[in-house]
Amino acid sequence: MANLKEVLGAGELTDKKAGLYRALIAEFLGTLLLNLFGCGSVVTGNVVAISLAFGLAVAAAIQGIGHVSGGHVNPAVTFGLMVIGKVPIIRGLLYVIFQCVGAIAGSGILRALSPERMEHVLGVVSLSPGVTPIQGFGIEFFLAFTLVLVVFGACDSAKPDSKGVAPLIIGLSVSLGHIIGVPRTGAGMNPARSFGSAVVMGLFDNHWVYWIGPILGGMSAGLIYTSVIGPAKEPEMSSRVYTAAATDEKELQSLRAKRKDNPA
């Protein structure tokens, strides 16, 4: 029963030290900013500009709230951490809810601050002509898979050197995914981001693609990183180095003994 409570994380609901409610507000703000600035760049019509905007928005959000909530701002990341037990189930599900609400708020603000002539370019994702739902699912799967794999690698506790640049690295992986994804699926890559735009604009065509693909991609990346690739380890001292050091120590002790026996 104790293990089940730990997996669910029910104790965090009443434990003030857990900081759950601050984390939920942080995730809300992170996805709000993502949809406001990322989706706001779609009006440019330039794939590179859109990709950089989403990547920089993610990097900025992680830098701003990462110390409070971990800076997930994406249900695919949250599910990727949940499936390996890094995030309790209740916390993870609440994260997803607040991410979605934040994305809706961000897209709502964007629509309120945009003229009617821009309403068709406010970031609603859709499959490009000729792209089937199964192909779209595959694209979204691999976009999230790559992102979550990078998240695990950049935030690996055994790699402290990458901690400072982790937000930028993660943001660049988001930009990379958008360069590939925008011409095909609109690059949802993030169920909450896609949901926020869809709710505000009332457009849900093939919406399952933008949930199932990224979530399965994120979970697969989490399992593969921890079970197949394996987290980074501290470098081990080779046996040759150890043997040489031990030999030198013995020789030093021998010299000291000789000096004691034969003082000059």
C-alpha positions as CSV (number, residue, x, y, z in Angstrom):
1,M,0.0,0.0,0.0
2,A,2.9,2.3,0.8
3,N,4.4,1.8,-2.6
4,L,1.1,2.5,-4.3
5,K,0.8,5.8,-2.4
6,E,4.3,6.8,-3.5
7,V,3.6,5.9,-7.1
8,L,0.3,7.9,-7.0
9,G,1.9,10.7,-5.1
10,A,-1.3,11.4,-3.2
11,G,0.7,12.8,-0.2
12,E,1.8,15.8,-2.3
13,L,-1.8,17.1,-2.3
14,T,-1.5,18.0,1.3
15,D,2.3,18.3,1.8
16,K,3.2,22.0,1.5
17,K,6.9,21.1,1.2
18,A,6.2,19.3,-2.1
19,G,5.5,22.6,-3.8
20,L,2.9,21.0,-6.0
21,Y,0.6,24.0,-6.4
22,R,3.5,26.4,-7.2
23,A,4.6,23.8,-9.8
24,L,1.1,23.7,-11.4
25,I,1.0,27.5,-11.7
26,A,4.5,27.4,-13.3
27,E,3.4,24.8,-15.9
28,F,0.3,27.0,-16.6
29,L,2.5,30.0,-17.2
30,G,5.0,28.1,-19.3
31,T,2.5,26.8,-21.8
32,L,0.7,30.1,-21.8
33,L,3.9,31.8,-23.0
34,L,4.6,28.9,-25.4
35,N,1.3,29.3,-27.2
36,L,1.3,33.1,-27.1
37,F,4.8,33.5,-28.7
38,G,5.1,30.3,-30.6
39,C,1.7,30.4,-32.3
40,G,2.0,34.1,-32.7
41,S,4.9,33.6,-35.0
42,V,2.9,31.5,-37.5
43,V,1.7,34.7,-39.2
44,T,5.2,35.1,-40.6
45,G,4.6,32.1,-42.9
46,N,8.4,31.4,-42.6
47,V,9.2,27.9,-41.4
48,V,12.6,28.9,-40.0
49,A,11.1,31.9,-38.1
50,I,8.3,29.7,-36.7
51,S,10.8,27.0,-35.7
52,L,13.0,29.5,-33.9
53,A,10.1,31.1,-32.2
54,F,8.8,27.9,-30.8
55,G,12.3,26.7,-29.8
56,L,13.2,30.0,-28.1
57,A,9.8,30.1,-26.3
58,V,10.4,26.6,-24.9
59,A,13.9,27.6,-23.8
60,A,12.7,30.8,-22.1
61,A,9.9,28.9,-20.4
62,I,12.2,26.2,-19.0
63,Q,14.7,28.8,-17.9
64,G,11.9,30.7,-16.1
65,I,10.0,27.9,-14.4
66,G,12.3,24.9,-14.5
67,H,13.5,25.3,-10.9
68,V,9.9,25.1,-9.7
69,S,8.2,22.4,-11.8
70,G,11.0,20.9,-14.0
71,G,9.8,23.0,-16.9
72,H,7.9,20.2,-18.7
73,V,5.4,22.5,-20.6
74,N,4.5,19.5,-22.7
75,P,2.4,16.4,-21.8
76,A,4.7,14.2,-23.9
77,V,7.6,15.1,-21.5
78,T,5.4,14.6,-18.5
79,F,4.2,11.2,-19.7
80,G,7.8,10.3,-20.6
81,L,8.8,10.9,-17.0
82,M,5.7,9.3,-15.5
83,V,6.3,6.0,-17.3
84,I,9.7,5.5,-15.7
85,G,8.5,6.6,-12.2
86,K,10.3,10.0,-12.1
87,V,7.0,11.9,-11.7
88,P,4.1,10.6,-9.5
89,I,0.9,9.8,-11.4
90,I,-1.3,12.4,-9.7
91,R,1.3,15.2,-10.1
92,G,1.7,14.2,-13.8
93,L,-2.0,14.2,-14.6
94,L,-2.4,17.6,-12.9
95,Y,0.6,18.9,-14.9
96,V,-1.2,17.9,-18.1
97,I,-4.4,19.6,-17.1
98,F,-2.7,22.8,-16.2
99,Q,-0.6,22.7,-19.3
100,C,-3.7,22.4,-21.4
101,V,-5.4,25.3,-19.5
102,G,-2.3,27.4,-19.9
103,A,-2.2,26.7,-23.6
104,I,-5.9,27.7,-24.0
105,A,-5.2,30.9,-22.1
106,G,-2.2,31.7,-24.3
107,S,-4.1,31.0,-27.5
108,G,-7.0,33.0,-26.2
109,I,-4.8,36.0,-25.4
110,L,-3.2,35.7,-28.9
111,R,-6.6,35.7,-30.6
112,A,-7.8,38.6,-28.5
113,L,-4.7,40.7,-29.5
114,S,-4.9,39.8,-33.2
115,P,-7.1,41.3,-35.9
116,E,-9.7,39.1,-37.6
117,R,-7.6,38.9,-40.8
118,M,-5.0,36.9,-38.8
119,E,-7.4,34.3,-37.3
120,H,-6.5,31.7,-40.0
121,V,-2.8,31.9,-38.9
122,L,-3.0,31.5,-35.1
123,G,-1.3,28.2,-34.9
124,V,-4.0,25.6,-35.4
125,V,-2.3,22.4,-36.5
126,S,-3.6,20.3,-39.4
127,L,-2.3,17.7,-41.8
128,S,-1.0,19.0,-45.1
129,P,-2.7,17.9,-48.3
130,G,-1.7,14.4,-49.1
131,V,-0.5,13.5,-45.6
132,T,-2.6,10.7,-44.2
133,P,-3.5,10.5,-40.5
134,I,-1.2,7.5,-40.1
135,Q,1.7,9.4,-41.6
136,G,0.8,12.3,-39.4
137,F,0.9,10.0,-36.4
138,G,4.3,8.8,-37.3
139,I,5.7,12.4,-37.7
140,E,4.3,13.5,-34.4
141,F,5.6,10.3,-32.7
142,F,9.2,10.9,-33.8
143,L,9.0,14.7,-33.1
144,A,8.1,14.0,-29.5
145,F,10.5,11.0,-29.3
146,T,13.4,13.1,-30.3
147,L,12.5,15.9,-27.9
148,V,12.0,13.7,-24.9
149,L,15.2,11.8,-25.7
150,V,17.1,15.2,-25.7
151,V,15.4,16.2,-22.4
152,F,16.6,13.0,-20.7
153,G,20.1,13.5,-22.1
154,A,20.4,17.2,-21.3
155,C,19.0,16.8,-17.8
156,D,20.8,13.6,-16.8
157,S,22.1,14.2,-13.2
158,A,25.4,12.4,-14.1
159,K,26.1,15.1,-16.7
160,P,26.3,18.3,-14.6
161,D,28.2,20.1,-17.4
162,S,25.0,20.2,-19.5
163,K,22.8,21.6,-16.8
164,G,23.4,25.3,-17.6
165,V,22.7,24.9,-21.3
166,A,19.9,22.4,-21.0
167,P,17.1,24.9,-21.8
168,L,18.8,26.0,-25.0
169,I,19.6,22.5,-26.1
170,I,16.0,21.4,-25.5
171,G,14.7,24.6,-27.3
172,L,16.9,23.8,-30.3
173,S,15.5,20.3,-30.5
174,V,12.0,21.8,-30.6
175,S,13.2,24.1,-33.5
176,L,14.6,21.0,-35.3
177,G,11.3,19.2,-35.0
178,H,9.4,22.2,-36.3
179,I,11.6,22.5,-39.4
180,I,10.6,18.9,-40.3
181,G,7.1,19.0,-38.9
182,V,5.6,22.3,-40.0
183,P,5.3,21.4,-43.7
184,R,3.7,18.0,-42.9
185,T,1.5,18.2,-39.7
186,G,2.0,21.8,-38.6
187,A,4.4,20.3,-35.9
188,G,2.1,19.9,-32.9
189,M,4.8,18.1,-31.0
190,N,3.0,19.0,-27.9
191,P,-0.6,17.9,-27.1
192,A,-1.3,20.9,-24.9
193,R,-0.1,23.4,-27.4
194,S,-2.2,21.7,-30.1
195,F,-5.2,21.5,-27.8
196,G,-5.0,25.2,-26.9
197,S,-5.1,26.4,-30.5
198,A,-7.9,23.9,-31.4
199,V,-10.1,25.0,-28.5
200,V,-9.8,28.7,-29.1
201,M,-10.4,28.3,-32.9
202,G,-12.9,25.4,-32.6
203,L,-11.0,23.2,-35.1
204,F,-10.3,19.5,-34.1
205,D,-9.7,17.8,-37.4
206,N,-7.6,14.6,-36.9
207,H,-6.9,15.9,-33.4
208,W,-6.2,12.4,-32.0
209,V,-2.9,12.4,-34.1
210,Y,-1.6,15.3,-32.0
211,W,-2.3,13.5,-28.7
212,I,-1.6,9.8,-29.3
213,G,1.5,10.4,-31.4
214,P,3.5,12.7,-29.1
215,I,2.5,10.9,-25.9
216,L,3.5,7.5,-27.2
217,G,6.7,9.0,-28.6
218,G,7.5,10.6,-25.3
219,M,6.9,7.4,-23.3
220,S,9.0,5.4,-25.8
221,A,11.9,7.8,-25.4
222,G,11.8,7.6,-21.7
223,L,11.8,3.8,-21.6
224,I,14.5,3.5,-24.2
225,Y,16.8,6.1,-22.5
226,T,16.5,4.5,-19.1
227,S,16.4,0.8,-20.1
228,V,18.4,0.5,-23.3
229,I,20.8,3.5,-23.6
230,G,21.1,3.8,-19.9
231,P,21.8,7.1,-18.0
232,A,25.3,8.5,-17.9
233,K,27.7,7.2,-15.4
234,E,30.6,8.7,-13.6
235,P,33.9,7.8,-15.4
236,E,35.6,4.8,-13.8
237,M,39.3,4.7,-13.2
238,S,40.9,2.1,-15.4
239,S,42.7,-0.9,-13.9
240,R,46.0,0.2,-15.6
241,V,45.9,3.6,-13.9
242,Y,45.1,2.0,-10.6
243,T,47.9,-0.5,-10.8
244,A,50.4,2.1,-11.7
245,A,49.4,4.3,-8.8
246,A,49.5,1.3,-6.4
247,T,53.0,0.4,-7.6
248,D,54.3,3.9,-7.2
249,E,52.9,4.0,-3.6
250,K,54.7,0.7,-2.8
251,E,58.0,2.0,-4.2
252,L,57.7,5.2,-2.2
253,Q,57.0,3.3,1.0
254,S,60.1,1.1,0.3
255,L,62.4,4.1,-0.1
256,R,61.1,5.6,3.1
257,A,61.9,2.3,4.9
258,K,65.5,2.2,3.5
259,R,66.1,5.8,4.7
260,K,65.1,4.9,8.2
261,D,67.4,1.8,8.2
262,N,70.3,3.7,6.7
263,P,70.2,7.3,7.9
264,A,72.8,9.4,6.0
